């Protein structure tokens, strides 16, 4: 399901084949796996194959156990080995608003060694996937001009909120991270596990830290990849970090002789171009294929620039796409911006997203100093200003924003080119977590290491599988330092032109 037009493009906010023998082994283990408080059924999950599925009943409002109820959806890939470990691995999705179950088929294949002895568990956080979903959609084939029209976007937001409030589970005050982690612990208890291992990415790291705060004795090991501490307030932090990533991209081009020759004075010319907007351009609609003429504003262009920054392989094409846009051909930049988050697995439940951000992040903004020198702030903040002015807000305990010292080992992972959760946030979290931590950084990778570097996945499996805490904290991944930055994308025609110039 695609996100609504009023968030698509703003940047808000992971396959390997299984052998036949392993498939049958997993199936046998699935049918035999006993979970005392969880009524599971055999199910087929895209990319995951045969698994176990269950729905755990939970009160919408924890203070009213007999009040309205919701179903929390769980997908389990049972351990395939005979000597099963008692501590399953719970994966926490990002966003906020992603469905863990929808991502399971992309995540699980990378953790086959871990799955030999441990169940892999994917819980759709309340408000996402099949757990009381808070999803709003808009027509994907509507015109591009309509999709970016401010009045239409305001109308979409009002319609979305009215729709969500009409749902049986539509009291949006009860979708905070704190309550969701109480659901997660209920799943743990229903499975009969004394302790669990947590693996969270992006917002999932914040969720994992909150679970650890509430239930420290239940955590055996925790992995937080692309660390988003609870005191990291959107949209200020995301705007500032995005600006730093964009500036670093321009600086790399300025220092690279080839890039500088292909895109001379890129920074200055880009600023001039942005100052010339709005202007009328032609774009091909990604769904209908029709060519449309529309007025494009600076904030629309910023919305196309932000998504590729998450992935260095895509951001390497930004200088050329920016060059094309400045020449009056913005299609490449528009297409590059639309390349992220267009699939069903990567889509966000925007109702859950705003329920979390408007309760946990937005109220703190008046207490914080807004970042200066960032062109991204207005573009990002506009979305949250409109949504959070309307959105019901749950209560958040002040203790939520504090990170207690970890009682169990924590592995922190960061990408040096991450535009939203750069290493500085992990370093701050590590200081609070204390000595039972190890922080691994991949200088040239972006957001989320475990889906972009095999050695990061290997490190996670070694960390969780280690028999002792000392062995877990000794995990290393020197290969992360050896991953190069992708080269600047060069238009094929430019190469041909260079060859002709160099031919005597």
C-alpha distance (Angstrom), angle and dihedral (degrees) to the residues before:
residue distance angle dihedral
X1 . . .
X2 3.76 . .
X3 3.81 123.1 .
X4 3.80 118.5 -108.3
X5 3.79 119.1 -84.5
X6 3.80 90.8 -111.0
X7 3.79 89.3 67.8
X8 3.82 103.6 25.8
X9 3.78 109.3 104.8
X10 3.79 94.9 17.6
X11 3.83 90.6 96.7
X12 3.80 92.8 -126.0
X13 3.37 105.9 170.9
X14 13.88 140.2 -41.0
X15 8.81 163.0 -32.2
X16 3.45 143.5 -169.2
X17 3.82 126.8 141.5
X18 3.80 119.9 -115.9
X19 3.78 118.1 -134.3
X20 3.78 117.4 -115.1
X21 3.80 92.2 -115.5
X22 3.79 92.4 51.6
X23 3.79 90.5 47.4
X24 3.79 92.1 55.5
X25 3.79 92.0 44.3
X26 3.78 90.6 52.5
X27 3.79 90.5 48.1
X28 3.80 92.4 52.7
X29 3.79 91.8 47.8
X30 3.81 90.7 47.4
X31 3.78 93.3 55.2
X32 3.80 92.6 47.7
X33 3.81 99.5 42.1
X34 3.83 110.1 116.6
X35 3.79 120.4 -152.3
X36 3.80 110.4 175.5
X37 3.81 98.4 -151.1
X38 3.80 101.4 28.0
X39 3.80 122.5 79.9
X40 3.80 102.3 -150.4
X41 3.78 130.5 -172.8
X42 3.78 129.7 -165.5
X43 3.80 111.4 -99.8
X44 3.79 141.6 170.3
X45 3.80 116.3 -124.0
X46 3.79 121.0 -168.7
X47 3.78 109.7 -103.7
X48 3.79 91.6 1.9
X49 3.78 100.2 67.7
X50 3.79 119.7 -159.5
X51 3.78 113.3 12.1
X52 3.79 142.3 143.3
X53 3.79 122.0 -94.5
X54 3.78 130.2 -167.2
X55 3.79 141.7 166.4
X56 3.79 118.4 -141.3
X57 3.81 117.2 -158.2
X58 3.80 114.5 -128.6
X59 3.83 134.0 171.7
X60 3.78 113.9 -104.6
X61 3.80 88.7 -140.0
X62 3.83 111.3 36.7
X63 3.82 89.6 -153.6
X64 3.83 89.4 61.1
X65 3.83 106.2 50.3
X66 3.80 91.3 173.6
X67 3.80 94.2 45.5
X68 3.83 127.8 91.9
X69 3.80 113.1 -27.3
X70 3.80 133.2 -147.6
X71 3.80 133.6 -164.8
X72 3.81 118.3 -120.9
X73 3.80 109.6 -152.9
X74 3.82 119.8 -138.0
X75 3.82 130.9 -171.0
X76 3.82 118.4 -168.1
X77 3.79 128.2 -169.3
X78 3.82 99.6 -162.7
X79 3.79 121.1 -138.7
X80 3.81 111.1 -92.4
X81 3.82 98.7 -152.4
X82 3.78 126.0 87.8
X83 3.80 95.3 -125.5
X84 3.77 99.5 61.5
X85 3.82 120.1 -169.2
X86 3.79 117.0 -128.7
X87 3.80 95.4 -131.3
X88 3.83 114.9 77.4
X89 3.80 124.7 -157.5
X90 3.80 116.0 -115.4
X91 3.81 117.3 -159.3
X92 3.82 117.6 -151.3
X93 3.80 117.7 -156.3
X94 3.78 127.8 -138.3
X95 3.77 135.6 -127.2
X96 2.94 102.3 66.1
X97 3.78 86.2 -100.6
X98 3.81 107.4 41.5
X99 3.80 121.9 127.2
X100 3.81 113.1 -122.7
X101 3.80 91.3 -157.6
X102 3.82 91.7 54.1
X103 3.80 89.8 52.6
X104 3.82 94.7 46.4
X105 3.80 94.6 91.2
X106 3.80 90.8 56.5
X107 3.80 97.6 40.7
X108 3.82 104.6 40.7
X109 3.85 98.6 60.6
X110 3.79 89.5 64.8
X111 3.80 91.8 56.4
X112 3.81 102.1 52.6
X113 3.80 93.2 127.0
X114 3.79 90.1 52.9
X115 3.80 89.2 47.0
X116 3.80 91.2 58.2
X117 3.80 90.7 79.6
X118 3.79 105.6 10.6
X119 3.78 136.2 59.2
X120 3.81 113.7 -118.8
X121 3.80 109.3 -139.5
X122 3.81 127.3 -163.8
X123 3.80 116.1 -172.1
X124 3.80 119.4 -171.7
X125 3.79 102.0 -133.7
X126 3.80 111.9 -127.3
X127 3.79 108.9 -81.5
X128 3.82 94.2 30.3
X129 3.79 137.9 83.9
X130 3.81 109.6 -17.1
X131 3.82 95.6 -20.2
X132 3.82 105.6 99.4
X133 3.82 89.8 -53.1
X134 3.80 120.2 -143.4
X135 3.79 99.1 -159.3
X136 3.80 129.8 155.3
X137 3.78 123.4 -176.8
X138 3.78 136.2 -171.4
X139 3.82 128.9 -160.4
X140 3.80 109.3 -77.8
X141 3.80 92.0 -153.9
X142 3.82 97.0 56.5
X143 3.79 114.0 120.9
X144 3.80 119.4 -84.0
X145 3.80 91.0 -121.4
X146 3.80 90.1 55.2
X147 3.78 91.1 46.4
X148 3.80 92.8 60.2
X149 3.81 98.3 35.6
X150 3.82 109.3 120.9
X151 3.82 94.8 -143.4
X152 3.80 91.3 50.6
X153 3.79 91.2 48.7
X154 3.80 91.4 50.7
X155 3.80 89.6 50.0
X156 3.81 90.9 49.0
X157 3.79 90.7 51.4
X158 3.81 92.6 50.5
X159 3.81 91.1 47.5
X160 3.80 91.2 48.3
X161 3.80 92.6 51.6
X162 3.81 92.8 46.5
X163 3.81 90.3 50.1
X164 3.79 93.7 49.4
X165 3.80 93.3 47.7
X166 3.81 89.6 53.6
X167 3.82 92.4 58.9
X168 3.83 119.9 100.6
X169 3.79 87.1 -118.0
X170 3.81 94.0 38.9
X171 3.81 101.2 119.8
X172 3.79 94.0 115.7
X173 3.81 94.4 -165.9
X174 3.81 91.1 80.8
X175 3.81 102.4 62.6
X176 3.79 99.6 84.2
X177 3.79 121.8 135.0
X178 3.81 91.1 -112.6
X179 3.81 93.5 58.2
X180 3.81 92.1 42.3
X181 3.81 91.1 55.3
X182 3.80 88.8 53.3
X183 3.80 86.2 57.2
X184 3.80 88.7 51.2
X185 3.78 91.8 53.2
X186 3.80 89.6 49.4
X187 3.83 88.1 56.5
X188 3.81 89.4 50.2
X189 3.80 91.0 51.4
X190 3.80 92.2 46.2
X191 3.80 89.6 53.8
X192 3.80 90.0 52.7
X193 3.82 94.1 -121.6
X194 3.79 118.5 147.9
X195 3.80 92.3 -161.0
X196 3.80 137.7 12.6
X197 3.78 138.3 -159.2
X198 3.80 115.0 -128.3
X199 3.81 126.8 -149.2
X200 3.79 113.7 -177.1
X201 3.79 132.1 174.2
X202 3.81 125.8 -159.7
X203 3.82 107.6 -36.9
X204 3.81 85.5 9.0
X205 3.81 87.0 69.8
X206 3.79 90.0 59.0
X207 3.79 89.6 48.3
X208 3.81 90.4 50.0
X209 3.79 92.4 49.9
X210 3.79 89.6 51.1
X211 3.81 91.5 49.9
X212 3.78 88.7 51.3
X213 3.81 90.8 49.2
X214 3.80 92.5 53.4
X215 3.81 99.0 35.5
X216 3.81 108.2 23.4
X217 3.83 94.8 157.4
X218 3.81 91.0 56.4
X219 3.82 95.2 61.4
X220 3.81 117.9 89.3
X221 3.82 97.4 170.9
X222 3.78 132.9 -7.3
X223 3.82 131.5 -158.7
X224 3.80 119.0 -166.8
X225 3.80 114.5 -172.8
X226 3.81 117.3 -171.2
X227 3.78 94.2 8.7
X228 3.82 118.3 -131.9
X229 3.83 106.7 179.5
X230 3.82 117.9 -155.1
X231 3.81 92.4 -111.0
X232 3.81 91.4 59.6
X233 3.81 101.2 106.2
X234 3.78 121.5 -154.2
X235 2.96 133.7 -111.6
X236 3.81 95.3 19.2
X237 3.80 96.9 55.1
X238 3.79 95.8 43.9
X239 3.82 92.2 48.7
X240 3.79 93.0 49.4
X241 3.82 95.1 45.1
X242 3.80 91.5 45.6
X243 3.79 90.6 52.2
X244 3.80 91.1 51.0
X245 3.81 90.8 50.5
X246 3.81 92.4 48.7
X247 3.80 91.8 47.7
X248 3.83 89.5 50.1
X249 3.81 89.5 52.7
X250 3.80 91.3 53.3
X251 3.79 91.0 45.5
X252 3.81 92.0 52.7
X253 3.79 89.5 52.9
X254 3.80 91.1 49.3
X255 3.81 91.2 52.0
X256 3.82 94.5 46.2
X257 3.79 110.9 82.7
X258 3.80 94.6 -151.5
X259 3.80 94.4 47.3
X260 3.80 91.0 46.0
X261 3.80 90.7 52.6
X262 3.80 92.8 48.7
X263 3.81 93.9 43.4
X264 3.83 108.3 26.2
X265 3.81 116.4 -169.2
X266 3.80 89.4 -2.6
X267 3.80 94.7 164.9
X268 3.80 95.3 52.9
X269 3.81 95.4 41.4
X270 3.82 90.7 48.3
X271 3.81 91.2 52.9
X272 3.80 89.5 51.0
X273 3.79 91.2 48.6
X274 3.80 92.7 50.0
X275 3.79 89.5 49.3
X276 3.82 90.2 54.6
X277 3.79 93.2 60.8
X278 2.98 141.7 141.2
X279 3.80 96.6 63.2
X280 3.78 134.5 150.5
X281 3.80 115.9 -102.8
X282 3.78 137.8 164.3
X283 3.80 121.4 -116.3
X284 3.78 134.0 177.3
X285 3.80 112.5 -122.8
X286 3.84 108.7 -119.6
X287 3.82 93.2 -140.4
X288 3.80 107.0 32.1
X289 3.82 96.2 30.4
X290 3.80 90.5 -137.5
X291 3.80 121.0 140.6
X292 3.80 110.1 -119.9
X293 3.79 130.8 -171.2
X294 3.81 115.7 -142.7
X295 3.77 143.8 152.1
X296 3.80 109.9 -99.8
X297 3.80 119.9 -155.9
X298 3.80 130.6 -157.4
X299 3.81 91.7 -106.3
X300 3.81 90.0 55.0
X301 3.80 90.8 53.7
X302 3.82 91.5 47.6
X303 3.80 87.7 53.7
X304 3.81 88.8 58.1
X305 3.82 94.0 46.6
X306 3.80 96.8 52.4
X307 3.86 104.1 62.0
X308 3.85 97.2 55.6
X309 3.81 90.1 54.0
X310 3.83 88.4 71.6
X311 3.82 91.2 67.8
X312 3.84 120.2 44.7
X313 3.82 91.4 -152.3
X314 3.81 88.3 60.7
X315 3.80 97.3 37.8
X316 3.81 88.1 56.6
X317 3.81 86.3 70.4
X318 3.81 94.3 51.2
X319 3.85 97.8 89.4
X320 3.80 91.0 55.1
X321 3.81 92.5 43.2
X322 3.82 89.9 49.5
X323 3.81 89.0 50.0
X324 3.79 90.4 53.0
X325 3.81 91.2 48.8
X326 3.80 92.1 51.1
X327 3.81 88.0 52.2
X328 3.81 89.4 57.6
X329 3.81 96.3 -96.7
X330 3.85 107.3 107.0
X331 3.81 95.8 161.4
X332 3.83 94.0 99.2
X333 3.80 92.5 51.4
X334 3.80 91.7 45.0
X335 3.82 91.6 50.3
X336 3.80 92.1 46.1
X337 3.80 90.5 52.2
X338 3.80 91.4 49.5
X339 3.82 92.9 51.3
X340 3.81 93.4 84.7
X341 3.79 125.1 74.1
X342 3.80 97.0 2.0
X343 3.80 95.0 122.2
X344 3.78 126.1 85.2
X345 3.81 94.4 -116.4
X346 3.78 93.0 54.2
X347 3.81 96.9 44.4
X348 3.78 122.1 112.6
X349 3.76 132.0 -127.4
X350 3.78 94.7 -129.6
X351 3.80 93.6 -166.7
X352 3.79 90.2 59.5
X353 3.82 90.8 40.6
X354 3.79 93.9 57.3
X355 3.81 93.0 39.2
X356 3.80 88.4 59.9
X357 3.81 100.5 38.1
X358 3.81 96.6 41.5
X359 3.82 91.5 51.1
X360 3.80 100.6 38.1
X361 3.82 108.3 27.5
X362 3.78 112.0 19.8
X363 3.85 99.0 58.3
X364 3.81 89.3 58.2
X365 3.82 95.8 57.9
X366 3.84 96.7 89.4
X367 3.82 87.9 57.5
X368 3.79 92.5 54.6
X369 3.78 133.2 72.1
X370 3.77 110.7 -115.2
X371 3.82 114.3 -121.1
X372 3.78 114.4 -106.1
X373 3.78 129.7 -143.8
X374 3.80 95.9 33.9
X375 3.79 122.9 123.9
X376 3.79 90.0 -168.8
X377 3.81 97.8 66.1
X378 3.80 98.5 78.3
X379 3.81 91.8 45.3
X380 3.80 93.0 50.7
X381 3.77 98.1 37.7
X382 3.81 94.6 51.2
X383 3.81 90.8 67.9
X384 3.80 93.6 50.4
X385 3.81 94.4 41.7
X386 3.80 90.1 58.0
X387 3.81 96.2 42.4
X388 3.80 99.8 41.6
X389 3.80 93.1 47.5
X390 3.81 86.4 64.6
X391 3.81 103.2 30.1
X392 3.84 124.8 102.3
X393 3.79 108.6 -121.7
X394 3.79 127.1 -142.0
X395 3.78 123.8 -141.7
X396 3.80 117.4 -94.2
X397 3.80 123.2 -160.9
X398 3.84 110.6 -128.9
X399 3.83 86.9 -130.6
X400 3.82 87.5 67.5
X401 3.81 89.7 77.8
X402 3.82 93.4 56.1
X403 3.82 124.0 83.9
X404 3.82 112.3 -147.4
X405 3.79 120.9 -149.4
X406 3.80 110.7 -81.6
X407 3.79 117.6 -107.1
X408 3.82 91.0 -166.9
X409 3.83 130.8 43.0
X410 3.79 117.1 -79.7
X411 3.82 125.7 -161.0
X412 3.81 113.7 -156.6
X413 3.83 120.4 -162.8
X414 3.80 126.8 -167.8
X415 3.79 138.5 176.7
X416 3.78 114.1 -139.3
X417 3.83 89.8 -144.7
X418 3.82 94.7 46.2
X419 3.84 108.5 133.9
X420 3.83 96.9 -161.8
X421 3.82 108.7 27.9
X422 3.82 104.7 26.5
X423 3.83 120.6 175.0
X424 3.81 93.4 -90.4
X425 3.82 90.2 74.6
X426 3.80 92.5 50.0
X427 3.81 90.0 48.7
X428 3.81 90.2 54.4
X429 3.81 91.2 48.8
X430 3.80 91.8 46.7
X431 3.80 90.9 54.9
X432 3.81 90.2 54.8
X433 3.81 94.3 43.1
X434 3.78 92.3 55.0
X435 3.80 134.4 -153.4
X436 3.81 98.7 -22.6
X437 3.79 91.1 79.5
X438 3.79 141.7 92.2
X439 3.81 123.4 -166.4
X440 3.82 120.7 -155.4
X441 3.80 120.4 -170.7
X442 3.82 129.5 -165.9
X443 3.83 102.8 -158.0
X444 3.81 96.2 -157.8
X445 3.81 101.7 37.9
X446 3.78 129.3 91.9
X447 3.78 136.5 -146.2
X448 3.81 115.2 -14.1
X449 3.81 117.7 10.4
X450 3.78 101.9 -160.8
X451 3.80 93.0 69.1
X452 3.81 95.7 42.3
X453 3.82 105.0 41.5
X454 3.82 126.5 46.1
X455 3.79 91.0 -156.9
X456 3.82 89.8 57.8
X457 3.80 89.9 53.5
X458 3.81 89.3 47.9
X459 3.80 90.4 51.4
X460 3.81 91.0 51.5
X461 3.82 91.5 51.4
X462 3.81 91.9 47.6
X463 3.79 90.7 48.1
X464 3.80 94.7 51.8
X465 3.82 95.3 38.6
X466 3.84 94.8 50.3
X467 3.79 111.5 116.2
X468 3.81 95.7 -141.3
X469 3.79 135.1 37.0
X470 3.81 89.3 -121.7
X471 3.80 91.3 56.5
X472 3.81 91.1 46.5
X473 3.79 93.2 52.5
X474 3.81 90.7 49.1
X475 3.81 92.0 64.4
X476 3.79 114.4 130.0
X477 3.79 135.8 -174.1
X478 3.80 107.7 -173.2
X479 3.80 88.1 163.5
X480 3.82 88.4 75.7
X481 3.80 88.8 70.6
X482 3.80 90.7 53.9
X483 3.81 97.1 57.5
X484 3.83 105.8 106.3
X485 3.77 126.7 -140.5
X486 3.82 111.3 -103.7
X487 3.81 113.5 -102.9
X488 3.77 121.0 -106.0
X489 3.81 110.3 -85.8
X490 3.80 112.3 -107.9
X491 3.79 120.7 -157.7
X492 3.85 108.2 -119.3
X493 3.77 91.7 -129.9
X494 3.78 90.1 56.0
X495 3.80 90.6 56.2
X496 3.79 90.6 50.8
X497 3.79 90.5 50.2
X498 3.78 91.7 49.9
X499 3.81 90.6 50.6
X500 3.81 91.3 53.5
X501 3.82 91.2 49.8
X502 3.79 92.0 50.7
X503 3.82 95.1 47.8
X504 3.84 108.6 100.9
